[in-house]
Amino acid sequence: MRIGNIDLDQRVLIVAEIGNNHEGDFARAVELIKAAAAAGADAIKFQTIVPDRLVAPSETARIAQLGRFALTPEQFAKLAEIANRAGVMFLSTPFDIGSVAMLDPLVPAFKIASGDNDWPGLLRAVARTGKPILLSTGLASLAEIESARSVIDAEWAKAGSAPGLVVLHCVSAYPTAPENANLGAMRALATLGTVVGYSDHTLGVNAAVLSVALGGRLIEKHFTLDHDQSEFRDHKLSADPSELAELVVRVREAEAMLGRGDKRRLDQEAPVAAAARRSVHVARDLAAGATLNEADIVCLRPAGGIPAAEMDKVIGRRLARAVAAGARLSPGDLS
């Protein structure tokens, strides 16, 4: 599965979730993009929120805060250009159906927030764009996730194409305590037959790195310039630039350590194999014509003669010449 220019089969995609940590300041949003790119992130992600399309009119304080943080469509378009110039993918989560159309020309994939993974209207609108979907699974049971996928699949079936779904393990607690991270749930998500990833709300980077070992192919980590920028909750649970850089390094190390996943002898093991594998030797002096039995042979290091793995093929063979105790046998010694 590909998102933008990244093949998730070949590389874990690391997303710096800026969200609303810009707090409505366009210059800070630009700075966040550039800092995430410098730290090695593959993508940055914002949240596209139109306050009166998200919360009820009675939620006046919430609407006021969201209004202060909101960016305009024109600003999102400029941020997408800046991200592209910085070498990172631009992503944003739509929190209403109208924002899907606005973001469609700007993003290579769409993210569905955990709070909306049970909203068929938004799921259908995003699926109709024909772009990959990142589905966050906080608040949802496996059955509810399957239900969301069925809505998406139905739209893709109508179009005759399935651009790909990444199901992100997520715990909607801010921050998520280590004992509640429940990373093992990624194994359950893998049974759905989709690509699996992780949207992290824990403090630090350990959980995100561990998720790679559980099959995570996309990692989303909240990102801030400063944990103490304001009282806005997300700053505390976000990675700052140095932590994001550490996450990138450790994820790439984890990828390297996991390797291709097939079990084979590596070229780097060849010198050890020569020293550590055994060859067939004779246990005592034997005359030419002697028939070898198991008591006549012993397997000793190093390799180079008849491999120990083939000792059973030696038993019952006759010697073509006399050999002394401890001698290593070669195929030419057998008649």
C-alpha positions in Angstrom: 0.0 0.0 0.0 1.3 3.5 -0.9 0.6 6.8 0.7 2.1 9.6 -1.3 5.6 8.5 -2.4 6.0 6.0 0.4 5.3 2.2 0.1 4.3 1.1 3.5 5.6 -2.4 2.7 9.1 -0.9 2.5 9.1 1.9 5.1 7.2 2.9 8.2 5.6 6.2 7.6 6.1 8.6 10.5 3.5 11.4 10.9 4.1 14.4 13.1 0.6 15.3 14.3 0.6 19.0 14.6 -3.1 19.0 15.2 -4.0 22.3 16.8 -0.7 22.9 18.5 -0.3 26.0 16.3 -3.2 27.5 18.3 -4.3 29.5 15.3 -0.9 31.2 14.7 0.0 30.7 11.0 3.6 31.5 11.6 3.9 28.9 14.3 2.2 26.4 12.0 4.9 27.0 9.4 7.6 26.7 12.1 6.1 23.4 13.2 6.2 22.0 9.6 9.8 23.0 9.2 10.8 21.6 12.6 9.1 18.3 11.9 10.8 18.0 8.5 14.2 18.7 10.1 13.5 16.0 12.7 13.0 13.4 9.9 9.2 13.0 9.8 7.7 11.7 6.6 4.5 13.7 7.0 2.9 16.4 9.0 -0.8 16.4 9.9 -3.2 19.2 10.9 -6.8 19.1 12.0 -9.4 21.0 9.9 -12.1 22.2 12.2 -15.1 24.4 11.4 -16.4 25.1 15.0 -20.1 25.3 14.2 -19.9 22.0 12.2 -18.3 20.2 15.1 -20.0 21.2 18.4 -23.5 22.2 19.3 -24.3 26.0 19.6 -24.8 25.6 23.4 -21.0 24.7 23.7 -20.1 28.4 23.6 -16.7 28.1 25.4 -15.6 25.2 23.2 -16.7 27.1 20.0 -14.7 30.1 21.2 -11.5 28.1 21.7 -11.9 26.3 18.4 -12.5 29.6 16.6 -9.3 31.0 18.0 -7.4 27.9 16.7 -9.1 27.6 13.3 -7.1 28.1 10.1 -8.7 29.2 6.9 -8.9 27.2 3.7 -6.4 29.6 2.1 -4.0 29.1 5.0 -4.3 25.3 4.7 -3.4 25.6 1.0 -0.4 27.6 1.8 0.7 25.2 4.5 0.4 22.3 2.0 2.8 24.2 -0.4 5.2 24.9 2.5 5.1 21.2 3.5 5.8 20.0 0.0 8.7 22.4 -0.3 10.1 21.1 3.0 9.9 17.5 1.7 7.1 16.2 3.9 3.6 15.1 3.0 0.7 17.4 4.0 -2.2 15.7 5.8 -5.2 17.0 7.7 -8.1 15.4 9.4 -11.5 16.7 8.3 -14.0 17.1 11.2 -16.9 17.8 8.9 -18.1 16.7 5.5 -17.6 20.0 3.8 -13.9 20.1 4.7 -13.4 16.9 2.8 -13.9 18.6 -0.5 -11.6 21.5 0.6 -8.8 19.2 1.6 -9.1 16.8 -1.3 -6.7 18.7 -3.7 -4.2 19.1 -0.9 -3.7 15.7 0.7 -2.6 12.2 -0.6 -4.7 10.4 2.1 -7.4 11.2 4.6 -7.4 10.6 8.4 -10.6 9.8 10.3 -10.4 10.8 14.0 -11.4 8.3 16.7 -14.5 10.4 17.6 -15.8 10.0 14.1 -15.1 6.3 13.3 -18.7 5.6 13.8 -20.1 8.4 11.5 -21.1 6.8 8.2 -21.6 10.1 6.5 -18.0 11.2 7.0 -16.7 7.8 6.2 -18.6 7.7 2.9 -17.5 11.2 2.0 -13.8 10.4 2.5 -14.1 7.0 0.8 -15.6 8.7 -2.3 -12.4 10.7 -2.8 -10.7 7.5 -3.9 -7.7 8.1 -1.6 -6.2 5.9 1.1 -7.8 6.2 4.6 -6.2 6.3 8.0 -8.8 5.1 10.4 -8.1 5.8 14.1 -9.7 3.2 16.3 -9.9 4.9 19.8 -13.3 4.4 21.5 -14.2 1.5 19.2 -14.5 -2.3 19.6 -13.3 -4.6 17.0 -16.9 -5.1 15.8 -17.3 -1.3 15.5 -14.1 -1.1 13.5 -15.3 -3.8 11.1 -18.6 -1.8 10.7 -16.6 1.3 9.8 -14.6 -0.7 7.3 -17.7 -2.1 5.7 -19.0 1.4 5.1 -15.7 2.3 3.4 -15.5 -0.9 1.4 -19.0 -0.4 0.1 -18.1 3.0 -1.4 -14.9 1.6 -2.8 -16.8 -1.3 -4.3 -19.0 1.1 -6.2 -16.0 2.9 -7.6 -14.3 -0.4 -8.5 -11.1 0.4 -6.6 -9.7 0.1 -3.1 -6.9 2.6 -2.5 -6.1 1.1 0.9 -7.0 1.3 4.6 -4.6 1.8 7.5 -6.3 0.9 10.8 -4.5 2.8 13.6 -4.5 1.4 17.1 -5.3 4.3 19.4 -6.3 4.9 23.0 -8.4 8.1 23.4 -6.9 9.1 26.8 -4.8 12.3 27.0 -2.2 11.3 27.9 -2.4 7.5 27.8 -0.7 5.8 30.8 1.8 3.1 29.9 -0.4 0.4 31.4 -3.3 1.5 29.2 -1.4 1.6 25.9 -2.6 -1.9 25.1 -0.2 -2.3 22.2 -1.1 -6.0 22.0 -4.4 -4.9 20.5 -2.5 -4.4 17.3 -2.5 -8.2 16.9 -6.2 -8.2 17.0 -6.4 -5.4 14.4 -4.1 -7.4 12.1 -6.9 -10.1 11.9 -8.9 -7.6 9.9 -6.6 -8.0 7.0 -5.7 -4.4 6.7 -2.4 -2.4 7.2 -2.0 -1.7 10.9 -0.5 1.4 12.5 -0.4 3.3 15.8 -1.7 6.7 16.8 0.2 7.5 20.1 -1.0 9.4 23.0 1.5 8.2 25.6 4.3 10.4 27.0 7.7 9.8 25.4 8.5 7.7 22.3 8.8 4.1 23.7 5.3 3.0 22.8 5.6 4.3 19.2 8.9 2.5 18.7 7.5 -0.8 20.2 4.5 -0.6 17.8 6.9 -1.2 14.9 7.7 -4.6 16.3 4.0 -5.4 16.5 3.6 -4.7 12.8 2.9 -1.0 12.8 3.5 0.5 9.3 2.4 4.0 10.2 3.1 5.9 13.4 1.4 9.2 14.3 2.9 11.2 17.2 1.6 14.5 18.4 4.2 17.3 17.8 4.9 20.6 19.5 7.7 23.1 19.6 7.5 23.5 23.4 5.7 21.4 26.0 5.1 24.5 28.0 3.8 26.7 25.2 0.4 27.1 26.8 -2.2 25.3 28.9 -3.6 23.6 25.8 -3.6 19.9 26.7 -1.9 18.5 23.6 1.4 20.2 24.2 2.1 18.1 27.2 1.6 14.7 25.5 3.4 15.8 22.3 6.9 15.1 21.2 9.1 18.2 21.0 11.7 18.5 18.1 14.4 16.5 19.9 12.0 13.8 21.0 10.6 13.5 17.4 14.1 13.2 16.1 14.8 10.4 18.6 11.6 8.7 17.6 12.6 8.8 13.9 16.1 7.4 14.7 14.7 4.6 16.9 12.0 3.6 14.5 14.5 3.4 11.6 16.7 1.2 13.9 13.7 -1.0 14.7 12.9 -1.4 11.0 16.5 -2.4 10.3 16.5 -4.9 13.2 13.2 -6.5 12.1 14.7 -7.0 8.6 12.7 -8.8 5.8 11.2 -11.3 8.1 12.3 -14.4 6.2 14.5 -17.0 8.0 17.7 -17.7 6.2 21.4 -17.7 6.8 22.8 -14.2 6.2 26.1 -13.6 4.4 27.4 -12.0 7.6 27.1 -15.4 9.3 29.4 -17.2 6.9 32.6 -16.7 8.9 30.9 -17.9 12.1 29.4 -20.9 10.2 32.8 -22.0 9.1 34.0 -22.0 12.7 30.9 -23.1 14.5 29.5 -25.9 12.2 30.9 -29.4 12.5 32.4 -32.0 10.1 32.4 -35.8 10.3 35.6 -37.2 11.8 36.6 -40.8 12.7 36.6 -41.7 16.4 39.4 -44.3 16.2 41.9 -45.8 13.8 40.2 -47.7 11.0 41.6 -49.9 8.2 40.7 -49.6 4.6 37.5 -51.4 3.8 36.0 -50.9 7.2 32.3 -50.4 7.3 31.4 -47.3 9.3 28.9 -47.4 12.2 27.8 -44.7 14.5 30.4 -45.5 17.1 33.1 -45.0 14.5 32.4 -41.3 13.8 32.3 -38.1 15.8 31.3 -34.6 14.7 33.8 -31.9 15.5 34.5 -28.3 14.6 35.3 -26.7 12.2 33.2 -27.1 9.0 34.9 -28.0 5.8 34.6 -31.7 5.4 31.4 -33.8 5.3 28.9 -31.7 7.2 27.5 -33.0 10.5 24.1 -32.7 9.0 25.0 -35.6 6.6 26.4 -37.9 9.2 23.6 -40.4 8.7 24.6 -40.8 5.1 28.1 -41.8 6.1 26.9 -44.7 8.4 27.1 -48.0 6.5 29.6 -46.7 3.9 33.0 -48.4 3.5 36.4 -46.7 3.8 38.5 -46.4 0.6 41.7 -46.0 2.7 42.9 -46.4 6.2 42.3 -43.4 8.5 43.7 -42.4 11.9 41.7 -41.5 14.9 40.5 -37.9 14.8 40.9 -37.5 11.0 38.3 -35.5 9.1 36.5 -37.5 6.5 36.0 -36.3 2.9 33.8 -37.8 0.2 36.9 -39.2 -1.4 37.6 -41.4 1.7 34.4 -43.4 1.1 33.9 -46.1 -1.4 
